[in-house]
Amino acid sequence: MNKEEKRQAQEQQARERAVHGSKVSVIKPPEFKAEHWAIHRQLDGTCGWCSEVERWTRDQAEAGAIRAFLDGGPCPPDYRRLYDLAREQLRLGPKDWYEAFADAAHGLVPGWDATMELTQDQESYCEAAADSVAIRPEAEK
């Protein structure tokens, strides 16, 4: 394993540590919750929403943010402190903004390098991902 592969593996480990146990049941729900939710969806609103389905529906946005973070996207604000702590524990140090931007770009465009152009949406996504885990340098603001 070369240095870059080791750094990427440690980065992924830091991301997983930051969100470990938080919304795991939302990302991979127990079967009964998925079936319960499916039953309510089939009824087209003819029954009242129970609190379990309301909680399930509300947590889907957070689960999506966690999935995106694990795939190299922006860090959800609630997990920023845990992510910084995980990086410190793994002796990765503070995240460099340019490194965070490159990580997000690699997640969107495999094989990306600094000479490749990104679309406006891709660039915005990468900037948001980098801003969520590192402080943006004045030159990039």
N, CA and C atoms as an extended XYZ file, in Angstrom:
423
Properties=species:S:1:pos:R:3:atomname:S:1:resname:S:1:resid:I:1 pbc="F F F"
N         0.856       -1.170        0.000 N   MET     1
C         0.000        0.000        0.000 CA  MET     1
C         0.907        1.240        0.000 C   MET     1
N         0.680        2.104       -0.971 N   ASN     2
C         1.499        3.314       -1.039 CA  ASN     2
C         0.920        4.400       -0.111 C   ASN     2
N         1.604        5.532       -0.026 N   LYS     3
C         1.208        6.600        0.898 CA  LYS     3
C        -0.192        7.133        0.599 C   LYS     3
N        -0.493        7.318       -0.683 N   GLU     4
C        -1.795        7.868       -1.065 CA  GLU     4
C        -2.922        6.911       -0.681 C   GLU     4
N        -2.735        5.629       -0.929 N   GLU     5
C        -3.758        4.650       -0.569 CA  GLU     5
C        -3.950        4.597        0.941 C   GLU     5
N        -2.856        4.683        1.687 N   LYS     6
C        -2.943        4.677        3.144 CA  LYS     6
C        -3.685        5.915        3.637 C   LYS     6
N        -3.393        7.081        3.058 N   ARG     7
C        -4.076        8.308        3.450 CA  ARG     7
C        -5.574        8.217        3.167 C   ARG     7
N        -5.919        7.670        2.004 N   GLN     8
C        -7.331        7.525        1.655 CA  GLN     8
C        -8.040        6.561        2.607 C   GLN     8
N        -7.374        5.475        2.965 N   ALA     9
C        -7.961        4.508        3.890 CA  ALA     9
C        -8.165        5.138        5.270 C   ALA     9
N        -7.193        5.918        5.731 N   GLN    10
C        -7.331        6.588        7.022 CA  GLN    10
C        -8.426        7.647        6.982 C   GLN    10
N        -8.535        8.345        5.866 N   GLU    11
C        -9.591        9.349        5.712 CA  GLU    11
C       -10.960        8.685        5.786 C   GLU    11
N       -11.127        7.567        5.095 N   GLN    12
C       -12.402        6.859        5.133 CA  GLN    12
C       -12.686        6.352        6.543 C   GLN    12
N       -11.655        5.899        7.228 N   GLN    13
C       -11.829        5.436        8.601 CA  GLN    13
C       -12.269        6.588        9.502 C   GLN    13
N       -11.718        7.767        9.320 N   ALA    14
C       -12.118        8.937       10.110 CA  ALA    14
C       -13.583        9.280        9.846 C   ALA    14
N       -14.002        9.223        8.590 N   ARG    15
C       -15.403        9.506        8.252 CA  ARG    15
C       -16.335        8.491        8.920 C   ARG    15
N       -15.969        7.226        8.853 N   GLU    16
C       -16.808        6.185        9.445 CA  GLU    16
C       -16.872        6.312       10.960 C   GLU    16
N       -15.753        6.661       11.586 N   ARG    17
C       -15.744        6.856       13.042 CA  ARG    17
C       -16.639        8.016       13.439 C   ARG    17
N       -16.640        9.074       12.650 N   ALA    18
C       -17.416       10.266       12.987 CA  ALA    18
C       -18.916        9.986       13.028 C   ALA    18
N       -19.406        9.129       12.178 N   VAL    19
C       -20.850        8.877       12.106 CA  VAL    19
C       -21.246        7.517       12.672 C   VAL    19
N       -20.292        6.785       13.199 N   HIS    20
C       -20.557        5.437       13.703 CA  HIS    20
C       -21.676        5.441       14.741 C   HIS    20
N       -22.685        4.638       14.497 N   GLY    21
C       -23.762        4.468       15.456 CA  GLY    21
C       -24.806        5.559       15.477 C   GLY    21
N       -24.641        6.603       14.691 N   SER    22
C       -25.560        7.729       14.774 CA  SER    22
C       -26.911        7.429       14.140 C   SER    22
N       -26.915        7.138       12.881 N   LYS    23
C       -28.169        6.873       12.178 CA  LYS    23
C       -28.072        5.560       11.424 C   LYS    23
N       -27.359        4.600       11.996 N   VAL    24
C       -27.176        3.323       11.317 CA  VAL    24
C       -28.521        2.657       11.081 C   VAL    24
N       -29.439        2.790       12.038 N   SER    25
C       -30.749        2.158       11.862 CA  SER    25
C       -31.557        2.845       10.765 C   SER    25
N       -31.226        4.096       10.458 N   VAL    26
C       -31.930        4.788        9.375 CA  VAL    26
C       -31.317        4.400        8.036 C   VAL    26
N       -29.989        4.275        8.003 N   ILE    27
C       -29.332        3.904        6.763 CA  ILE    27
C       -29.677        2.467        6.379 C   ILE    27
N       -29.602        1.564        7.346 N   LYS    28
C       -29.970        0.171        7.127 CA  LYS    28
C       -31.010       -0.200        8.175 C   LYS    28
N       -32.277        0.100        7.886 N   PRO    29
C       -33.310       -0.074        8.901 CA  PRO    29
C       -33.630       -1.548        9.158 C   PRO    29
N       -34.082       -1.839       10.359 N   PRO    30
C       -34.589       -3.192       10.606 CA  PRO    30
C       -35.756       -3.458        9.667 C   PRO    30
N       -35.942       -4.688        9.306 N   GLU    31
C       -36.970       -5.067        8.328 CA  GLU    31
C       -38.357       -4.570        8.722 C   GLU    31
N       -38.698       -4.662       10.010 N   PHE    32
C       -40.046       -4.281       10.394 CA  PHE    32
C       -40.318       -2.804       10.142 C   PHE    32
N       -39.305       -1.943       10.303 N   LYS    33
C       -39.519       -0.521       10.033 CA  LYS    33
C       -39.728       -0.276        8.546 C   LYS    33
N       -38.949       -0.950        7.714 N   ALA    34
C       -39.103       -0.780        6.265 CA  ALA    34
C       -40.479       -1.254        5.823 C   ALA    34
N       -40.929       -2.371        6.347 N   GLU    35
C       -42.253       -2.895        5.983 CA  GLU    35
C       -43.347       -1.971        6.501 C   GLU    35
N       -43.195       -1.487        7.713 N   HIS    36
C       -44.181       -0.584        8.306 CA  HIS    36
C       -44.302        0.687        7.477 C   HIS    36
N       -43.170        1.229        7.073 N   TRP    37
C       -43.158        2.436        6.257 CA  TRP    37
C       -43.805        2.167        4.897 C   TRP    37
N       -43.507        1.014        4.299 N   ALA    38
C       -44.078        0.661        2.996 CA  ALA    38
C       -45.595        0.540        3.082 C   ALA    38
N       -46.096       -0.009        4.163 N   ILE    39
C       -47.549       -0.141        4.343 CA  ILE    39
C       -48.195        1.238        4.363 C   ILE    39
N       -47.623        2.172        5.094 N   HIS    40
C       -48.179        3.522        5.141 CA  HIS    40
C       -48.122        4.200        3.779 C   HIS    40
N       -47.073        3.974        3.020 N   ARG    41
C       -46.965        4.569        1.686 CA  ARG    41
C       -48.050        4.035        0.761 C   ARG    41
N       -48.383        2.755        0.875 N   GLN    42
C       -49.389        2.142        0.001 CA  GLN    42
C       -50.784        2.666        0.294 C   GLN    42
N       -51.008        3.115        1.510 N   LEU    43
C       -52.346        3.563        1.887 CA  LEU    43
C       -52.657        4.969        1.383 C   LEU    43
N       -51.703        5.614        0.748 N   ASP    44
C       -51.898        6.939        0.156 CA  ASP    44
C       -52.495        7.944        1.124 C   ASP    44
N       -52.059        7.919        2.362 N   GLY    45
C       -52.490        8.920        3.327 CA  GLY    45
C       -53.878        8.698        3.893 C   GLY    45
N       -54.480        7.556        3.650 N   THR    46
C       -55.824        7.327        4.178 CA  THR    46
C       -55.813        7.048        5.671 C   THR    46
N       -54.664        6.691        6.216 N   CYS    47
C       -54.581        6.506        7.663 CA  CYS    47
C       -53.693        7.598        8.238 C   CYS    47
N       -53.782        7.836        9.524 N   GLY    48
C       -52.934        8.827       10.172 CA  GLY    48
C       -51.504        8.308       10.272 C   GLY    48
N       -50.567        9.222       10.143 N   TRP    49
C       -49.168        8.833       10.238 CA  TRP    49
C       -48.825        8.591       11.692 C   TRP    49
N       -48.282        7.436       11.970 N   CYS    50
C       -47.869        7.170       13.343 CA  CYS    50
C       -46.511        7.817       13.596 C   CYS    50
N       -46.140        7.934       14.853 N   SER    51
C       -44.897        8.621       15.218 CA  SER    51
C       -43.673        7.897       14.664 C   SER    51
N       -43.736        6.587       14.546 N   GLU    52
C       -42.598        5.835       14.023 CA  GLU    52
C       -42.333        6.187       12.557 C   GLU    52
N       -43.386        6.293       11.769 N   VAL    53
C       -43.228        6.641       10.366 CA  VAL    53
C       -42.810        8.100       10.223 C   VAL    53
N       -43.336        8.980       11.062 N   GLU    54
C       -42.922       10.386       11.023 CA  GLU    54
C       -41.433       10.512       11.323 C   GLU    54
N       -40.964        9.803       12.343 N   ARG    55
C       -39.552        9.843       12.697 CA  ARG    55
C       -38.715        9.279       11.559 C   ARG    55
N       -39.173        8.199       10.972 N   TRP    56
C       -38.471        7.569        9.855 CA  TRP    56
C       -38.329        8.549        8.690 C   TRP    56
N       -39.422        9.198        8.336 N   THR    57
C       -39.434       10.145        7.226 CA  THR    57
C       -38.513       11.335        7.511 C   THR    57
N       -38.577       11.848        8.725 N   ARG    58
C       -37.765       12.995        9.118 CA  ARG    58
C       -36.273       12.656        9.088 C   ARG    58
N       -35.923       11.453        9.468 N   ASP    59
C       -34.519       11.055        9.522 CA  ASP    59
C       -33.919       10.718        8.160 C   ASP    59
N       -34.732       10.603        7.139 N   GLN    60
C       -34.206       10.254        5.814 CA  GLN    60
C       -33.250       11.316        5.278 C   GLN    60
N       -33.537       12.586        5.536 N   ALA    61
C       -32.639       13.652        5.069 CA  ALA    61
C       -31.281       13.541        5.751 C   ALA    61
N       -31.286       13.281        7.057 N   GLU    62
C       -30.019       13.138        7.768 CA  GLU    62
C       -29.272       11.890        7.304 C   GLU    62
N       -29.997       10.823        7.069 N   ALA    63
C       -29.356        9.602        6.575 CA  ALA    63
C       -28.734        9.840        5.207 C   ALA    63
N       -29.414       10.604        4.355 N   GLY    64
C       -28.857       10.941        3.038 CA  GLY    64
C       -27.581       11.761        3.169 C   GLY    64
N       -27.573       12.692        4.125 N   ALA    65
C       -26.367       13.501        4.356 CA  ALA    65
C       -25.216       12.635        4.851 C   ALA    65
N       -25.520       11.660        5.692 N   ILE    66
C       -24.478       10.747        6.188 CA  ILE    66
C       -23.935        9.899        5.054 C   ILE    66
N       -24.838        9.389        4.206 N   ARG    67
C       -24.389        8.584        3.058 CA  ARG    67
C       -23.469        9.409        2.158 C   ARG    67
N       -23.874       10.654        1.880 N   ALA    68
C       -23.055       11.529        1.031 CA  ALA    68
C       -21.703       11.792        1.678 C   ALA    68
N       -21.674       11.998        2.984 N   PHE    69
C       -20.422       12.232        3.703 CA  PHE    69
C       -19.514       11.006        3.612 C   PHE    69
N       -20.071        9.835        3.777 N   LEU    70
C       -19.266        8.613        3.683 CA  LEU    70
C       -18.723        8.400        2.273 C   LEU    70
N       -19.416        8.970        1.281 N   ASP    71
C       -18.961        8.863       -0.111 CA  ASP    71
C       -18.058       10.021       -0.511 C   ASP    71
N       -17.635       10.849        0.454 N   GLY    72
C       -16.702       11.936        0.157 CA  GLY    72
C       -17.340       13.306        0.064 C   GLY    72
N       -18.614       13.410        0.380 N   GLY    73
C       -19.312       14.688        0.289 CA  GLY    73
C       -19.161       15.534        1.539 C   GLY    73
N       -20.010       16.571        1.654 N   PRO    74
C       -19.926       17.479        2.798 CA  PRO    74
C       -20.196       16.777        4.125 C   PRO    74
N       -19.530       17.246        5.159 N   CYS    75
C       -19.727       16.713        6.507 CA  CYS    75
C       -20.961       17.371        7.115 C   CYS    75
N       -21.926       16.579        7.599 N   PRO    76
C       -23.072       17.197        8.273 CA  PRO    76
C       -22.588       17.992        9.488 C   PRO    76
N       -23.153       19.169        9.727 N   PRO    77
C       -22.669       20.024       10.820 CA  PRO    77
C       -22.634       19.328       12.183 C   PRO    77
N       -23.597       18.463       12.452 N   ASP    78
C       -23.649       17.778       13.743 CA  ASP    78
C       -22.475       16.821       13.949 C   ASP    78
N       -21.790       16.457       12.877 N   TYR    79
C       -20.714       15.474       12.966 CA  TYR    79
C       -19.331       16.091       12.773 C   TYR    79
N       -19.269       17.397       12.591 N   ARG    80
C       -17.988       18.063       12.338 CA  ARG    80
C       -17.002       17.857       13.489 C   ARG    80
N       -17.471       18.033       14.738 N   ARG    81
C       -16.609       17.876       15.902 CA  ARG    81
C       -16.102       16.432       16.005 C   ARG    81
N       -16.977       15.472       15.760 N   LEU    82
C       -16.579       14.066       15.817 CA  LEU    82
C       -15.590       13.724       14.703 C   LEU    82
N       -15.787       14.328       13.543 N   TYR    83
C       -14.868       14.096       12.425 CA  TYR    83
C       -13.483       14.651       12.751 C   TYR    83
N       -13.429       15.864       13.301 N   ASP    84
C       -12.149       16.453       13.698 CA  ASP    84
C       -11.461       15.596       14.753 C   ASP    84
N       -12.243       15.083       15.709 N   LEU    85
C       -11.686       14.221       16.748 CA  LEU    85
C       -11.138       12.927       16.148 C   LEU    85
N       -11.871       12.329       15.227 N   ALA    86
C       -11.407       11.094       14.582 CA  ALA    86
C       -10.124       11.329       13.801 C   ALA    86
N       -10.035       12.451       13.104 N   ARG    87
C        -8.799       12.781       12.374 CA  ARG    87
C        -7.635       12.956       13.342 C   ARG    87
N        -7.901       13.587       14.487 N   GLU    88
C        -6.853       13.773       15.488 CA  GLU    88
C        -6.393       12.424       16.043 C   GLU    88
N        -7.345       11.532       16.339 N   GLN    89
C        -7.010       10.215       16.874 CA  GLN    89
C        -6.201        9.388       15.885 C   GLN    89
N        -6.461        9.557       14.605 N   LEU    90
C        -5.735        8.816       13.574 CA  LEU    90
C        -4.450        9.536       13.152 C   LEU    90
N        -4.134       10.625       13.833 N   ARG    91
C        -2.938       11.430       13.575 CA  ARG    91
C        -2.891       11.950       12.138 C   ARG    91
N        -4.060       12.366       11.655 N   LEU    92
C        -4.132       12.925       10.308 CA  LEU    92
C        -3.965       14.442       10.321 C   LEU    92
N        -4.137       15.071       11.463 N   GLY    93
C        -4.007       16.516       11.543 CA  GLY    93
C        -5.215       17.215       10.945 C   GLY    93
N        -5.231       18.542       11.027 N   PRO    94
C        -6.358       19.284       10.449 CA  PRO    94
C        -6.414       19.098        8.930 C   PRO    94
N        -7.601       19.094        8.409 N   LYS    95
C        -7.797       18.872        6.976 CA  LYS    95
C        -7.470       20.149        6.209 C   LYS    95
N        -6.692       20.008        5.169 N   ASP    96
C        -6.378       21.116        4.271 CA  ASP    96
C        -7.542       21.304        3.308 C   ASP    96
N        -7.927       22.555        3.036 N   TRP    97
C        -9.082       22.821        2.189 CA  TRP    97
C        -8.883       22.276        0.775 C   TRP    97
N        -7.704       22.457        0.231 N   TYR    98
C        -7.432       21.977       -1.129 CA  TYR    98
C        -7.501       20.445       -1.197 C   TYR    98
N        -7.007       19.800       -0.145 N   GLU    99
C        -7.074       18.337       -0.068 CA  GLU    99
C        -8.534       17.883       -0.010 C   GLU    99
N        -9.352       18.596        0.782 N   ALA   100
C       -10.767       18.250        0.892 CA  ALA   100
C       -11.488       18.464       -0.443 C   ALA   100
N       -11.151       19.540       -1.147 N   PHE   101
C       -11.747       19.801       -2.456 CA  PHE   101
C       -11.382       18.671       -3.425 C   PHE   101
N       -10.109       18.275       -3.427 N   ALA   102
C        -9.649       17.207       -4.322 CA  ALA   102
C       -10.324       15.885       -3.985 C   ALA   102
N       -10.501       15.586       -2.695 N   ASP   103
C       -11.176       14.349       -2.299 CA  ASP   103
C       -12.606       14.317       -2.832 C   ASP   103
N       -13.312       15.437       -2.700 N   ALA   104
C       -14.690       15.505       -3.195 CA  ALA   104
C       -14.729       15.380       -4.720 C   ALA   104
N       -13.777       16.019       -5.397 N   ALA   105
C       -13.724       15.944       -6.863 CA  ALA   105
C       -13.436       14.516       -7.322 C   ALA   105
N       -12.555       13.826       -6.615 N   HIS   106
C       -12.267       12.423       -6.957 CA  HIS   106
C       -13.514       11.562       -6.777 C   HIS   106
N       -14.321       11.891       -5.771 N   GLY   107
C       -15.555       11.147       -5.556 CA  GLY   107
C       -16.559       11.350       -6.680 C   GLY   107
N       -16.585       12.560       -7.250 N   LEU   108
C       -17.514       12.851       -8.348 CA  LEU   108
C       -16.989       12.386       -9.698 C   LEU   108
N       -15.701       12.634       -9.933 N   VAL   109
C       -15.088       12.330      -11.233 CA  VAL   109
C       -13.853       11.459      -10.989 C   VAL   109
N       -14.005       10.135      -11.084 N   PRO   110
C       -12.841        9.278      -10.860 CA  PRO   110
C       -11.699        9.651      -11.814 C   PRO   110
N       -10.491        9.713      -11.261 N   GLY   111
C        -9.341       10.078      -12.067 CA  GLY   111
C        -9.163       11.575      -12.228 C   GLY   111
N        -9.935       12.373      -11.472 N   TRP   112
C        -9.855       13.827      -11.560 CA  TRP   112
C        -8.468       14.312      -11.172 C   TRP   112
N        -7.983       15.324      -11.865 N   ASP   113
C        -6.779       16.032      -11.433 CA  ASP   113
C        -7.029       17.524      -11.608 C   ASP   113
N        -6.144       18.341      -11.096 N   ALA   114
C        -6.357       19.785      -11.054 CA  ALA   114
C        -6.474       20.425      -12.430 C   ALA   114
N        -6.045       19.735      -13.474 N   THR   115
C        -6.133       20.312      -14.819 CA  THR   115
C        -7.503       20.093      -15.451 C   THR   115
N        -8.320       19.223      -14.876 N   MET   116
C        -9.637       18.918      -15.442 CA  MET   116
C       -10.666       19.950      -14.993 C   MET   116
N       -11.534       20.341      -15.907 N   GLU   117
C       -12.598       21.295      -15.608 CA  GLU   117
C       -13.791       20.561      -15.004 C   GLU   117
N       -14.402       21.172      -14.007 N   LEU   118
C       -15.630       20.655      -13.413 CA  LEU   118
C       -16.784       21.547      -13.844 C   LEU   118
N       -17.985       20.985      -13.894 N   THR   119
C       -19.154       21.813      -14.177 CA  THR   119
C       -19.398       22.710      -12.968 C   THR   119
N       -20.239       23.715      -13.129 N   GLN   120
C       -20.538       24.635      -12.026 CA  GLN   120
C       -21.143       23.884      -10.846 C   GLN   120
N       -22.058       22.945      -11.109 N   ASP   121
C       -22.671       22.167      -10.034 CA  ASP   121
C       -21.644       21.312       -9.313 C   ASP   121
N       -20.768       20.664      -10.082 N   GLN   122
C       -19.728       19.830       -9.471 CA  GLN   122
C       -18.786       20.679       -8.628 C   GLN   122
N       -18.422       21.832       -9.132 N   GLU   123
C       -17.517       22.708       -8.391 CA  GLU   123
C       -18.177       23.208       -7.105 C   GLU   123
N       -19.447       23.564       -7.169 N   SER   124
C       -20.173       24.010       -5.976 CA  SER   124
C       -20.234       22.907       -4.931 C   SER   124
N       -20.499       21.691       -5.409 N   TYR   125
C       -20.555       20.539       -4.506 CA  TYR   125
C       -19.202       20.327       -3.829 C   TYR   125
N       -18.132       20.382       -4.590 N   CYS   126
C       -16.786       20.178       -4.049 CA  CYS   126
C       -16.411       21.283       -3.073 C   CYS   126
N       -16.802       22.521       -3.373 N   GLU   127
C       -16.526       23.628       -2.463 CA  GLU   127
C       -17.292       23.451       -1.156 C   GLU   127
N       -18.545       23.031       -1.250 N   ALA   128
C       -19.337       22.803       -0.034 CA  ALA   128
C       -18.732       21.669        0.790 C   ALA   128
N       -18.282       20.625        0.113 N   ALA   129
C       -17.656       19.495        0.819 CA  ALA   129
C       -16.377       19.948        1.508 C   ALA   129
N       -15.575       20.732        0.825 N   ALA   130
C       -14.318       21.215        1.405 CA  ALA   130
C       -14.592       22.184        2.554 C   ALA   130
N       -15.575       23.078        2.390 N   ASP   131
C       -15.917       24.033        3.447 CA  ASP   131
C       -16.432       23.333        4.701 C   ASP   131
N       -17.056       22.175        4.525 N   SER   132
C       -17.643       21.489        5.672 CA  SER   132
C       -16.603       20.810        6.548 C   SER   132
N       -15.390       20.608        6.036 N   VAL   133
C       -14.373       19.904        6.822 CA  VAL   133
C       -13.096       20.707        7.002 C   VAL   133
N       -12.981       21.848        6.363 N   ALA   134
C       -11.743       22.637        6.456 CA  ALA   134
C       -12.073       24.122        6.303 C   ALA   134
N       -11.167       24.948        6.757 N   ILE   135
C       -11.345       26.397        6.627 CA  ILE   135
C       -10.829       26.834        5.261 C   ILE   135
N       -11.678       27.552        4.523 N   ARG   136
C       -11.323       27.986        3.169 CA  ARG   136
C       -10.306       29.108        3.219 C   ARG   136
N        -9.227       28.987        2.424 N   PRO   137
C        -8.237       30.066        2.389 CA  PRO   137
C        -8.827       31.330        1.780 C   PRO   137
N        -8.320       32.463        2.184 N   GLU   138
C        -8.809       33.751        1.682 CA  GLU   138
C        -8.773       33.825        0.159 C   GLU   138
N        -7.764       33.228       -0.451 N   ALA   139
C        -7.615       33.279       -1.903 CA  ALA   139
C        -8.756       32.586       -2.630 C   ALA   139
N        -9.433       31.653       -1.973 N   GLU   140
C       -10.520       30.897       -2.612 CA  GLU   140
C       -11.904       31.451       -2.317 C   GLU   140
N       -12.001       32.456       -1.454 N   LYS   141
C       -13.325       32.986       -1.082 CA  LYS   141
C       -13.867       33.892       -2.137 C   LYS   141
